[in-house]
Amino acid sequence: TPSSLPPPFSKTNYKMSILLETSLGDLTIDLQTTTSPLLSLNLLKLTKARYYTNTLLYNVHHSRFVQCGDPKGDGSGGTSIY
């Protein structure tokens, strides 16, 4: 539940984002900390650990989603903090 998550996820309507620097330009990823707190926490911790450094963006849908962080770049899976 959101109340049992560490700050800042226990706060309501808290806005966070991640800046992803790519060879084609920068992407700002807005995190849905209220509706997806565990996913947001996972992304923040993996980003802080530099897990996404030099990984491929292999599935991009403009204004919808992007998939990255898979070591093989084929969607077969990567690492989670859980």
SVG drawing of the C-alpha trace seen along z (x, -y; Angstrom):
<svg xmlns="http://www.w3.org/2000/svg" viewBox="-3 -17 30 31">
<polyline fill="none" stroke="black" stroke-width="0.4" points="0.0,0.0 1.2,-3.6 1.4,-4.4 3.9,-1.5 6.2,-2.7 9.3,-4.8 9.2,-8.6 8.5,-10.1 6.1,-7.4 4.0,-7.7 3.1,-11.2 0.0,-11.7 0.3,-13.5 4.1,-13.7 5.6,-14.2 8.9,-12.8 10.7,-12.2 13.8,-10.7 16.0,-12.2 17.2,-9.6 20.0,-10.8 20.2,-9.0 22.4,-9.4 19.3,-10.8 18.4,-13.3 17.0,-13.4 13.8,-11.8 12.0,-12.8 10.1,-10.0 7.3,-11.1 6.8,-8.6 3.3,-7.7 4.3,-7.5 0.6,-7.5 -0.8,-4.8 2.4,-2.8 4.6,-3.3 6.5,0.0 7.3,-0.5 8.4,-4.0 10.6,-2.9 12.1,-0.1 13.0,-2.6 14.5,-5.1 16.7,-2.5 17.9,-0.9 18.6,-4.4 20.6,-5.4 22.6,-2.2 23.3,-3.2 21.6,0.0 20.4,-1.6 23.8,-3.0 24.6,-1.8 21.4,0.3 19.2,0.2 15.8,-1.4 14.3,1.5 10.5,0.8 9.4,-2.8 5.8,-4.0 5.7,-7.7 3.9,-9.4 2.9,-6.0 5.9,-3.9 9.5,-2.8 11.1,0.4 14.7,0.5 17.0,2.0 17.0,5.5 20.6,6.6 19.9,8.5 17.6,5.7 15.0,8.2 12.4,8.0 13.3,11.3 13.9,9.7 16.2,7.8 16.8,7.1 14.4,5.8 15.0,4.6 12.4,7.1"/>
</svg>
